[in-house]
Amino acid sequence: MREQFVSYIKNLQDQITAKLEAIDGKATFKEDLWQREEGGGGRTRVIENGNVIEKGGVNISEVHGPLAPAMQQYFKVGDVDFFACGLSLVIHPKNPYAPTVHANWRYFEMLDKAGNLVDSWFGGGQDLTPYYLFEEDAQHFHQTCKTACDAHDAAFYPQYKKRCDEYFYNSHRGEARGLGGLFFDYLKATDERSMQDWYNFVTEVGDSFLTAYAPILEKRKDLAYGEKERDWQEVRRGRYVEFNLVHDKGTLFGLKTNGRIESILMSLPPAVQWRYDHHPEPGSPEAQLVDVLENPKDWV
């Protein structure tokens, strides 16, 4: 399973970076191959200062070794080894009318010291974080997610959409990070579904990403905007940073397992603001977004 999924994410990384470069038309992804001292490594690809994308990363990693004591406590296991691989991406467009997007698809194993598999699971998802609300964009993104889920089980979309709303939530702010999408974790073999079944589901979601996001980016990238819209984008990006540094499990896992800092923090936007006690003007487009973030809705 690990070889199968590693091969998949390598190919998916190529597909996604090629499409995003074509949309940007100027900037290209810089590739950075790295090794992890404890075992494994990765292929980081970062794009910056493009016509369309201000900053983005599409990264894959394949790491292994002894599970750190902090993570042993988290998983309530003894001294075991682990293997983890995945693709993680964040795209921050320049235009405030074009949404930020995040996605991650991953596979994890725990093994005893003799190399026997103790546990394994898949996780991941994809979610949209706009700065201005276009309901048709939210509907398109969610419908694409639902279509991918429905190919495997009609119960998946409502279940994983709800988990996404719950997970990407800044509880200290009382608002969602964005408009959600899908979030799933600990997808393990059961009597009803094998790991191959879960592989088929997770890869279907991964394959749906460009269908979900690329048309939105192409539609919004050339809309006219001014300083007001740019300021709002940077204020909202501050909330994105808050979530990633305070709540995100992937960030915390990476930091606790001696992960590669540049790859872990590539999700952070390049220009951000924090304004004291900032609130948008009632009835404004900015306030319209905040209302939906405080009261998540069903888009399909």
Secondary structure, 3 states (H helix, E strand, C coil): CHHHHHHHHHHHHHHHHHHHHHHHCCCCCEEEEEECCCCEEEEEEEEECCCCEEEEEEEEEEEEEECCHHHHHHHCCCCCEEEEEEEEEEEEECCCCCCEEEEEEEEEEEECCCCCEEEEEEEEEEEEECCCCCHHHHHHHHHHHHHHHHCCCCCHHHHHHHHHHHHCEECCCCEECCCEEEEEEEECCCCCCCHHHHHHHHHHHHHHHHHHHHHHHHHHCCCCCCHHHHHHHHHHHHHHHHHHHHCCHHHHHHHHCCCCHHHHHHHCCCCCCCCCCCCCCCCCHHHHHHHHHHCCCCCC
